Amino acid sequence: QVQLVESGGGLVQAGGSLRLSCAASGSIFSIYSMAWYRQAPGKQRELVASITPGGSTNYVDSVKGRFTISRDNAKNTVYLQMNSLKPEDTAVYYCSAPVINSWGQGTQVIVSS
């Protein structure tokens, strides 16, 4: 099982940027697709972005052009660079290896208007 630990959340003004990191334990990190999800208060958890072992990426429409997912297999880490943040991006962000149903504990992102 892969254990995931997120960091990098916080409070930021609208238009600002944050970079989330997700450190994974285990030497087989590089074979998994990884993803970032988020859950806002009162809403269902949604997929924000995903990245395959080879680096192919996919994004939900609401973050395209603003967020970038990337991975460093040598460091067992996946990142989510978030630019031009909006108040509607406020949520708890979770790192996941969906194929093995591994999840981090989540990191809070609050975007003030």
N, CA, C and O atoms as a DFTB+ gen file, in Angstrom:
452 C
 N C O
     1  1       0.845      -1.196       0.000
     2  2       0.000       0.000       0.000
     3  2       0.880       1.245       0.000
     4  3       1.926       1.278       0.648
     5  1       0.451       2.259      -0.726
     6  2       1.167       3.527      -0.795
     7  2       0.538       4.500       0.196
     8  3      -0.679       4.686       0.204
     9  1       1.358       5.112       1.018
    10  2       0.866       6.145       1.924
    11  2       1.166       7.510       1.332
    12  3       2.247       7.741       0.791
    13  1       0.202       8.411       1.440
    14  2       0.284       9.717       0.802
    15  2       0.136      10.819       1.838
    16  3      -0.748      10.764       2.693
    17  1       1.007      11.821       1.758
    18  2       0.968      12.947       2.691
    19  2       1.005      14.245       1.892
    20  3       1.976      14.536       1.193
    21  1      -0.084      15.027       2.011
    22  2      -0.166      16.303       1.299
    23  2       0.390      17.439       2.147
    24  3       0.423      17.370       3.375
    25  1       0.822      18.482       1.456
    26  2       1.241      19.717       2.117
    27  2       1.072      20.864       1.134
    28  3       0.888      20.657      -0.065
    29  1       1.139      22.091       1.673
    30  2       1.131      23.263       0.808
    31  2      -0.155      24.054       0.778
    32  3      -0.222      25.095       0.125
    33  1      -1.179      23.586       1.469
    34  2      -2.419      24.339       1.493
    35  2      -2.285      25.591       2.350
    36  3      -1.268      25.803       3.010
    37  1      -3.324      26.414       2.329
    38  2      -3.306      27.623       3.132
    39  2      -4.346      28.609       2.679
    40  3      -5.254      28.284       1.914
    41  1      -4.196      29.828       3.169
    42  2      -5.103      30.924       2.843
    43  2      -4.422      31.849       1.840
    44  3      -3.276      32.253       2.037
    45  1      -5.133      32.181       0.765
    46  2      -4.571      33.028      -0.274
    47  2      -5.680      33.923      -0.822
    48  3      -6.852      33.546      -0.816
    49  1      -5.308      35.089      -1.287
    50  2      -6.285      35.984      -1.896
    51  2      -6.597      35.549      -3.321
    52  3      -5.782      34.907      -3.984
    53  1      -7.769      35.903      -3.770
    54  2      -8.147      35.602      -5.153
    55  2      -7.097      36.171      -6.112
    56  3      -6.624      37.296      -5.948
    57  1      -6.754      35.370      -7.106
    58  2      -5.716      35.751      -8.049
    59  2      -4.338      35.248      -7.677
    60  3      -3.405      35.314      -8.478
    61  1      -4.213      34.750      -6.470
    62  2      -2.930      34.257      -5.999
    63  2      -2.643      32.831      -6.430
    64  3      -3.393      32.227      -7.198
    65  1      -1.530      32.306      -5.913
    66  2      -1.074      30.968      -6.299
    67  2      -0.696      30.160      -5.071
    68  3      -0.300      30.701      -4.039
    69  1      -0.828      28.863      -5.213
    70  2      -0.348      27.901      -4.224
    71  2       0.185      26.692      -4.965
    72  3      -0.247      26.394      -6.078
    73  1       1.124      25.999      -4.345
    74  2       1.579      24.720      -4.891
    75  2       1.392      23.651      -3.830
    76  3       1.957      23.729      -2.738
    77  1       0.603      22.669      -4.165
    78  2       0.401      21.525      -3.286
    79  2       1.398      20.430      -3.641
    80  3       1.732      20.219      -4.807
    81  1       1.859      19.744      -2.612
    82  2       2.752      18.603      -2.800
    83  2       2.148      17.370      -2.149
    84  3       1.419      17.462      -1.162
    85  1       2.461      16.224      -2.715
    86  2       1.996      14.959      -2.169
    87  2       3.166      13.982      -2.202
    88  3       3.599      13.540      -3.266
    89  1       3.660      13.658      -1.025
    90  2       4.777      12.729      -0.909
    91  2       4.238      11.325      -0.686
    92  3       3.389      11.093       0.175
    93  1       4.748      10.398      -1.480
    94  2       4.279       9.010      -1.412
    95  2       5.372       8.101      -0.870
    96  3       6.545       8.241      -1.216
    97  1       4.975       7.185      -0.031
    98  2       5.917       6.169       0.439
    99  2       5.929       5.018      -0.559
   100  3       5.010       4.881      -1.367
   101  1       6.955       4.204      -0.503
   102  2       6.966       3.034      -1.369
   103  2       7.758       3.245      -2.643
   104  3       7.761       4.332      -3.222
   105  1       8.420       2.200      -3.064
   106  2       9.312       2.303      -4.219
   107  2       8.601       2.096      -5.545
   108  3       9.234       2.190      -6.596
   109  1       7.300       1.817      -5.528
   110  2       6.598       1.540      -6.781
   111  2       5.676       2.686      -7.165
   112  3       4.748       2.508      -7.954
   113  1       5.932       3.851      -6.608
   114  2       5.133       5.042      -6.899
   115  2       5.021       5.278      -8.391
   116  3       3.954       5.637      -8.888
   117  1       6.122       5.079      -9.112
   118  2       6.177       5.480     -10.514
   119  2       5.239       4.691     -11.422
   120  3       5.013       5.106     -12.559
   121  1       4.688       3.575     -10.966
   122  2       3.835       2.780     -11.846
   123  2       2.373       3.187     -11.754
   124  3       1.546       2.683     -12.514
   125  1       2.041       4.093     -10.834
   126  2       0.640       4.451     -10.631
   127  2       0.283       5.783     -11.270
   128  3       1.075       6.725     -11.262
   129  1      -0.915       5.845     -11.821
   130  2      -1.493       7.148     -12.102
   131  2      -1.827       7.804     -10.764
   132  3      -2.217       7.135      -9.807
   133  1      -1.666       9.118     -10.719
   134  2      -1.943       9.873      -9.510
   135  2      -2.969      10.959      -9.820
   136  3      -3.126      11.379     -10.966
   137  1      -3.655      11.397      -8.785
   138  2      -4.704      12.381      -9.007
   139  2      -4.847      13.302      -7.799
   140  3      -4.489      12.952      -6.674
   141  1      -5.376      14.473      -8.067
   142  2      -5.805      15.400      -7.024
   143  2      -7.326      15.524      -7.113
   144  3      -7.888      15.738      -8.187
   145  1      -7.960      15.388      -5.979
   146  2      -9.388      15.609      -5.838
   147  2      -9.596      16.782      -4.875
   148  3      -8.676      17.186      -4.165
   149  1     -10.791      17.308      -4.864
   150  2     -11.131      18.325      -3.874
   151  2     -12.577      18.164      -3.441
   152  3     -13.418      17.651      -4.179
   153  1     -12.839      18.616      -2.224
   154  2     -14.193      18.581      -1.701
   155  2     -14.484      19.895      -0.981
   156  3     -13.867      20.218       0.035
   157  1     -15.422      20.631      -1.522
   158  2     -15.858      21.877      -0.907
   159  2     -16.985      21.575       0.080
   160  3     -17.655      20.549      -0.034
   161  1     -17.193      22.470       1.047
   162  2     -18.260      22.246       2.027
   163  2     -19.616      22.034       1.361
   164  3     -20.037      22.832       0.523
   165  1     -20.288      20.962       1.736
   166  2     -21.617      20.685       1.206
   167  2     -21.646      20.126      -0.195
   168  3     -22.720      19.957      -0.774
   169  1     -20.474      19.832      -0.755
   170  2     -20.414      19.335      -2.123
   171  2     -19.728      17.980      -2.162
   172  3     -19.027      17.588      -1.230
   173  1     -19.949      17.278      -3.264
   174  2     -19.293      15.990      -3.447
   175  2     -17.831      16.180      -3.832
   176  3     -17.444      17.203      -4.396
   177  1     -17.033      15.172      -3.515
   178  2     -15.636      15.201      -3.909
   179  2     -15.560      15.117      -5.433
   180  3     -16.269      14.327      -6.056
   181  1     -14.693      15.937      -6.024
   182  2     -14.548      15.933      -7.472
   183  2     -13.088      15.766      -7.868
   184  3     -12.174      16.194      -7.162
   185  1     -12.901      15.133      -9.014
   186  2     -11.573      14.980      -9.586
   187  2     -11.128      16.313     -10.180
   188  3     -11.834      16.901     -11.000
   189  1      -9.965      16.783      -9.766
   190  2      -9.432      18.045     -10.270
   191  2      -8.454      17.807     -11.417
   192  3      -8.550      18.443     -12.467
   193  1      -7.516      16.889     -11.209
   194  2      -6.489      16.635     -12.212
   195  2      -5.910      15.252     -11.979
   196  3      -5.925      14.727     -10.866
   197  1      -5.394      14.671     -13.067
   198  2      -4.745      13.364     -12.960
   199  2      -3.537      13.323     -13.872
   200  3      -3.436      14.086     -14.833
   201  1      -2.623      12.420     -13.555
   202  2      -1.410      12.269     -14.348
   203  2      -1.027      10.802     -14.388
   204  3      -0.999      10.128     -13.358
   205  1      -0.732      10.310     -15.587
   206  2      -0.351       8.914     -15.760
   207  2       1.124       8.726     -15.420
   208  3       1.850       9.705     -15.245
   209  1       1.569       7.482     -15.326
   210  2       3.010       7.255     -15.082
   211  2       3.891       7.901     -16.151
   212  3       5.015       8.313     -15.864
   213  1       3.392       7.989     -17.366
   214  2       4.163       8.585     -18.446
   215  2       4.056      10.091     -18.542
   216  3       4.731      10.720     -19.357
   217  1       3.201      10.673     -17.704
   218  2       3.105      12.129     -17.673
   219  2       1.930      12.735     -18.406
   220  3       1.823      13.960     -18.470
   221  1       1.052      11.934     -18.957
   222  2      -0.146      12.486     -19.599
   223  2      -1.088      13.022     -18.528
   224  3      -1.271      12.405     -17.479
   225  1      -1.677      14.171     -18.807
   226  2      -2.490      14.848     -17.795
   227  2      -3.917      15.069     -18.260
   228  3      -4.217      15.073     -19.454
   229  1      -4.787      15.253     -17.275
   230  2      -6.184      15.530     -17.556
   231  2      -6.695      16.451     -16.457
   232  3      -6.289      16.334     -15.301
   233  1      -7.596      17.374     -16.826
   234  2      -8.088      18.370     -15.866
   235  2      -9.607      18.526     -15.979
   236  3     -10.190      18.350     -17.049
   237  1     -10.220      18.855     -14.862
   238  2     -11.615      19.258     -14.913
   239  2     -11.677      20.622     -15.593
   240  3     -10.755      21.427     -15.465
   241  1     -12.756      20.878     -16.310
   242  2     -12.840      22.086     -17.123
   243  2     -12.624      23.362     -16.302
   244  3     -12.036      24.323     -16.795
   245  1     -13.092      23.372     -15.070
   246  2     -13.049      24.597     -14.268
   247  2     -11.638      25.034     -13.880
   248  3     -11.452      26.171     -13.446
   249  1     -10.644      24.164     -14.026
   250  2      -9.281      24.529     -13.654
   251  2      -8.322      24.547     -14.842
   252  3      -7.146      24.876     -14.686
   253  1      -8.811      24.201     -16.006
   254  2      -7.935      24.174     -17.186
   255  2      -7.353      25.556     -17.437
   256  3      -8.061      26.563     -17.405
   257  1      -6.052      25.582     -17.686
   258  2      -5.357      26.838     -17.925
   259  2      -4.893      27.520     -16.660
   260  3      -4.128      28.482     -16.725
   261  1      -5.343      27.042     -15.500
   262  2      -4.950      27.653     -14.231
   263  2      -4.129      26.701     -13.351
   264  3      -3.209      27.132     -12.656
   265  1      -4.462      25.426     -13.382
   266  2      -3.785      24.430     -12.558
   267  2      -2.893      23.548     -13.426
   268  3      -3.195      23.291     -14.592
   269  1      -1.795      23.092     -12.838
   270  2      -0.896      22.164     -13.521
   271  2      -0.501      21.043     -12.566
   272  3       0.014      21.288     -11.475
   273  1      -0.750      19.823     -12.991
   274  2      -0.314      18.666     -12.214
   275  2       0.998      18.153     -12.793
   276  3       1.182      18.133     -14.010
   277  1       1.898      17.744     -11.926
   278  2       3.171      17.201     -12.378
   279  2       3.647      16.173     -11.361
   280  3       3.106      16.071     -10.260
   281  1       4.649      15.426     -11.741
   282  2       5.171      14.397     -10.839
   283  2       6.683      14.294     -10.999
   284  3       7.234      14.527     -12.075
   285  1       7.326      13.941      -9.910
   286  2       8.763      13.675      -9.897
   287  2       8.919      12.265      -9.342
   288  3       8.890      12.056      -8.129
   289  1       9.081      11.311     -10.235
   290  2       9.142       9.911      -9.799
   291  2      10.383       9.631      -8.954
   292  3      10.368       8.735      -8.109
   293  1      11.444      10.381      -9.174
   294  2      12.660      10.183      -8.374
   295  2      12.440      10.589      -6.922
   296  3      13.083      10.062      -6.014
   297  1      11.528      11.530      -6.715
   298  2      11.217      12.004      -5.369
   299  2       9.917      11.428      -4.829
   300  3       9.500      11.772      -3.723
   301  1       9.271      10.555      -5.599
   302  2       7.989       9.981      -5.169
   303  2       6.994      11.072      -4.789
   304  3       6.306      10.966      -3.774
   305  1       6.921      12.101      -5.593
   306  2       6.098      13.255      -5.250
   307  2       5.277      13.701      -6.459
   308  3       5.753      13.698      -7.594
   309  1       4.041      14.080      -6.184
   310  2       3.188      14.672      -7.209
   311  2       2.798      16.070      -6.731
   312  3       2.605      16.295      -5.536
   313  1       2.686      16.995      -7.663
   314  2       2.435      18.393      -7.345
   315  2       1.158      18.887      -8.022
   316  3       0.711      18.336      -9.029
   317  1       0.594      19.923      -7.450
   318  2      -0.487      20.640      -8.109
   319  2      -0.197      22.130      -7.973
   320  3      -0.360      22.713      -6.901
   321  1       0.231      22.731      -9.069
   322  2       0.454      24.176      -9.106
   323  2      -0.868      24.846      -9.430
   324  3      -1.482      24.559     -10.458
   325  1      -1.303      25.735      -8.557
   326  2      -2.592      26.393      -8.714
   327  2      -2.374      27.896      -8.853
   328  3      -1.911      28.554      -7.921
   329  1      -2.707      28.427     -10.008
   330  2      -2.566      29.852     -10.288
   331  2      -3.940      30.487     -10.506
   332  3      -4.931      29.795     -10.739
   333  1      -3.975      31.791     -10.426
   334  2      -5.220      32.546     -10.648
   335  2      -6.364      31.951      -9.834
   336  3      -7.453      31.698     -10.349
   337  1      -6.094      31.740      -8.576
   338  2      -7.083      31.083      -7.714
   339  2      -8.327      31.937      -7.549
   340  3      -8.270      33.167      -7.527
   341  1      -9.452      31.248      -7.435
   342  2     -10.755      31.883      -7.278
   343  2     -11.398      31.408      -5.971
   344  3     -11.066      30.329      -5.480
   345  1     -12.297      32.186      -5.412
   346  2     -12.971      31.741      -4.176
   347  2     -13.630      30.369      -4.330
   348  3     -13.697      29.605      -3.367
   349  1     -14.109      30.057      -5.514
   350  2     -14.751      28.754      -5.723
   351  2     -13.764      27.589      -5.736
   352  3     -14.179      26.431      -5.799
   353  1     -12.471      27.879      -5.677
   354  2     -11.469      26.818      -5.538
   355  2     -11.289      26.401      -4.074
   356  3     -10.577      25.440      -3.783
   357  1     -11.922      27.112      -3.175
   358  2     -11.834      26.774      -1.755
   359  2     -12.369      25.364      -1.504
   360  3     -13.502      25.041      -1.860
   361  1     -11.537      24.540      -0.890
   362  2     -11.899      23.133      -0.659
   363  2     -10.769      22.456       0.117
   364  3      -9.694      23.022       0.311
   365  1     -11.044      21.249       0.546
   366  2      -9.977      20.369       1.012
   367  2      -9.500      19.574      -0.202
   368  3     -10.292      18.949      -0.907
   369  1      -8.206      19.613      -0.424
   370  2      -7.612      18.941      -1.581
   371  2      -6.954      17.641      -1.116
   372  3      -6.212      17.603      -0.135
   373  1      -7.258      16.586      -1.862
   374  2      -6.754      15.250      -1.532
   375  2      -5.911      14.699      -2.669
   376  3      -6.263      14.812      -3.843
   377  1      -4.807      14.110      -2.296
   378  2      -3.983      13.368      -3.230
   379  2      -4.442      11.917      -3.222
   380  3      -4.837      11.385      -2.185
   381  1      -4.384      11.282      -4.394
   382  2      -4.864       9.901      -4.476
   383  2      -4.111       9.102      -5.516
   384  3      -3.669       9.621      -6.541
   385  1      -3.978       7.821      -5.217
   386  2      -3.584       6.828      -6.219
   387  2      -4.846       5.992      -6.436
   388  3      -5.033       4.971      -5.774
   389  1      -5.700       6.413      -7.348
   390  2      -7.043       5.822      -7.434
   391  2      -7.066       4.314      -7.688
   392  3      -7.937       3.614      -7.172
   393  1      -6.128       3.817      -8.469
   394  2      -6.188       2.406      -8.848
   395  2      -6.019       1.489      -7.651
   396  3      -6.486       0.350      -7.671
   397  1      -5.347       1.977      -6.597
   398  2      -5.183       1.172      -5.389
   399  2      -5.944       1.783      -4.213
   400  3      -5.765       1.384      -3.063
   401  1      -6.796       2.761      -4.527
   402  2      -7.656       3.387      -3.518
   403  2      -6.869       3.914      -2.321
   404  3      -7.280       3.743      -1.174
   405  1      -5.743       4.550      -2.597
   406  2      -4.960       5.194      -1.541
   407  2      -5.248       6.685      -1.542
   408  3      -5.321       7.311      -2.600
   409  1      -5.409       7.249      -0.354
   410  2      -5.756       8.662      -0.205
   411  2      -4.902       9.299       0.889
   412  3      -4.557       8.663       1.885
   413  1      -4.576      10.561       0.675
   414  2      -3.947      11.330       1.728
   415  2      -4.980      11.872       2.695
   416  3      -6.179      11.640       2.544
   417  1      -4.493      12.600       3.692
   418  2      -5.383      13.117       4.722
   419  2      -6.056      14.426       4.307
   420  3      -7.009      14.863       4.952
   421  1      -5.579      15.037       3.260
   422  2      -6.166      16.271       2.755
   423  2      -5.447      17.499       3.261
   424  3      -4.871      17.493       4.349
   425  1      -5.484      18.555       2.465
   426  2      -4.915      19.840       2.862
   427  2      -5.915      20.930       2.471
   428  3      -6.458      20.918       1.366
   429  1      -6.147      21.863       3.382
   430  2      -7.171      22.880       3.187
   431  2      -6.632      24.029       2.344
   432  3      -5.534      24.533       2.583
   433  1      -7.413      24.427       1.368
   434  2      -7.122      25.617       0.560
   435  2      -8.302      26.568       0.720
   436  3      -9.450      26.200       0.473
   437  1      -8.003      27.795       1.138
   438  2      -9.032      28.825       1.275
   439  2      -8.630      30.018       0.434
   440  3      -7.540      30.567       0.595
   441  1      -9.511      30.414      -0.457
   442  2      -9.262      31.548      -1.336
   443  2     -10.241      32.655      -0.963
   444  3     -11.456      32.500      -1.089
   445  1      -9.694      33.765      -0.504
   446  2     -10.548      34.878      -0.079
   447  2     -10.772      35.843      -1.238
   448  3      -9.910      36.024      -2.098
   449  1     -11.932      36.445      -1.235
   450  2     -12.274      37.382      -2.325
   451  2     -11.840      38.801      -1.980
   452  3     -12.045      39.719      -2.774
